[in-house]
Amino acid sequence: MLLRDVEYGDLDAYVRMRCDPAMMAELGGPLPREGMAAKVQRDVRRAAAGTDWTKMIVPDEAEPDVVAGTVALWPHDTDGERISEIGWMVLPEFQGRGLAKQAVRTVLGLARDDSRWGLIHAFPATTNGPSNGICRSLGFRFVGRQDVTFAGRVLVTNHWTIDPRTDLT
């Protein structure tokens, strides 16, 4: 598996992940296709600036154009507090192979060596068994249930935290 920075050419992968009802079932439903080009451009700019890490999951280095999903780490403000959040998505045909767990572990390892991220938060939907399982297996600590607004929708999530400098298993 290879993780690479998001590129402008990843628009099709973004559409497949974020505009598909099945892929977005745990995130309140599909997003409109019209906003995807701007989302890719924003993510490319932030990745190039180093403010956010948006990594494309490439399952086979020999086929760098085949993308299985994304893993991202970004800072933002929540209730007046600056936090670092991680999130991931894997396309259906690549699910069940351990790619998401491997990608999340890799990004957490990079964050461990980069002191700016500190405590990292994840907010998978309470009904998203695979993502909650990744949090459990990698050493995240369960904080509790939390309503989170995503794309104008309120989601019921499990709030997990990890300090990759001390908690990564």
N, C-alpha and C positions, 0 to 999 in steps of 0.2 A: 504494500500500500504506500502511496505517496500523497502528501498534502502539499498543495500549491496555492499561492494567492489567487483570489478571484480575478478574472480577466473579462474584458468587454465581450468576448466571444462566449461567455457563459450564460447569455440571456436565455437560450433554449432550456438549459438545466434549471434556471430560476423559474421559468414558466411551468415546467413539469412539476417542480416541487411546490410552488406557492399558489398555483392557479388550479390545482387538481383537487376535487372534493375529497377524495380518499386520503391524499397526503395531508390535507389541512383539517381533517376531521377533529383532531385534538386541539386545533388552534382556532376554532370557531367558524371554519368553512373557508372556501377558496377566496383568494384575493383577486382583484381585477387585473387582467393582463396589461391594461393600459399603464399601470404604474411600475411594471417590471424593468423596463429599460432605465428609468430614473433610479430605481433601487440598485441595479447592477452598477451604474455609473457612480452612485454615492459610495457603494461598498468598495469599488476599485480605488476611488480617490482616498478613502479612509485607510485602506490597506497600504496604499503607496505612501501615505503620510505616516503610517505606523501607529495611528491612534486606535485602530480596530484591527483585529486579526480575523479575516474572513478567508477560510481555507476550503478549497474544493477537495473532496475525497476522490482520489484516483485509485481504483482497486489494483490496477496492474501498471507498473511503471512502463512496460513495453507498449502500452496503449494509452498515451497521455491525454488523448481527446475523449476518452470514456470516463465520464464523471458519475460517481455513485451518490453523491450528496455533498453536504457542507457541514462544517463545524466553525462556529464563530465565537469570538471573545471580544467584548466591547464594554467600555465604561459608560455609565449614564447616571442620572440623578433619579432617585426614588424617595419620595417623602422628604426632600431636602438633604438627603444623604447621597454621596457619590459611591456607587458600587460597581463591581465588575461582574458581568453576567456571561455565561456560556450557554450556547444552544446548538442543536444539531438536527439534521434531517437526512434521511437516507431513502432513496427511491425504492419502490416495492421490489423490483427485480434483484436488488442487492441486499435486502433485509435478511436477517438471520445468519449472516456470515461473520458477525463480530466486527464489522467495519466501523460502526459508530463508536463502539467501546474503544477500539484501537485508536481512532481519530481523537476522541475526547482525552484519552490517556496521554497521547502525544502532545496535544495542545496544553494540557495541564503540566506536563513535563517542561515544555518551553516556558510556561508562565512561572514555574518554580525558579527558573534561572533568570527571570526578568522581574526585578523587585517592584515594578510599578503596579502590578495587578492586585496584590494582597489577597484577601479573602474573596473567593469566587462563588457566585450564587447561580443556581439553576432552578428553573420553575417549570418542570413538566406538568402537564395536566394530571389531575389525580387518577384519571382512568388510563393513562399511558403507561401500561405495565413495563414495556421494554425500556423506556427512558428512565423510569424510576428504578428499574433494576440496574441500569448502568450507574446511576448515582450511588446506589447501595454498594455495588461491587467495587467501585473505585475509591471508596472511603469518604464520600460526602456524608455530612451529618444532617439528619432530618430536623428542620426547624419547626415545621408545622404547615397547616393549610393556609393558603393566602390567595385572595382574589387579585388578579393581575390584569391590567388593561393591555391588550395587544391589538393593533390595527382597529382601534375603536370598539373592541369587544371585551367584555369582562369574562375572564377564564378562571375557573377554580383549579388552582395548582397546588402541588406539593413544593414547598420551599426547602431547598437543600443548600448547604454551604460546604466548601472545602478550602483549606489553606494548603495549596500544593507544596509549600515549603516544609510542612510537617505531617500532612494527612494522606498524601497520595500513596495508595497501596499498589 
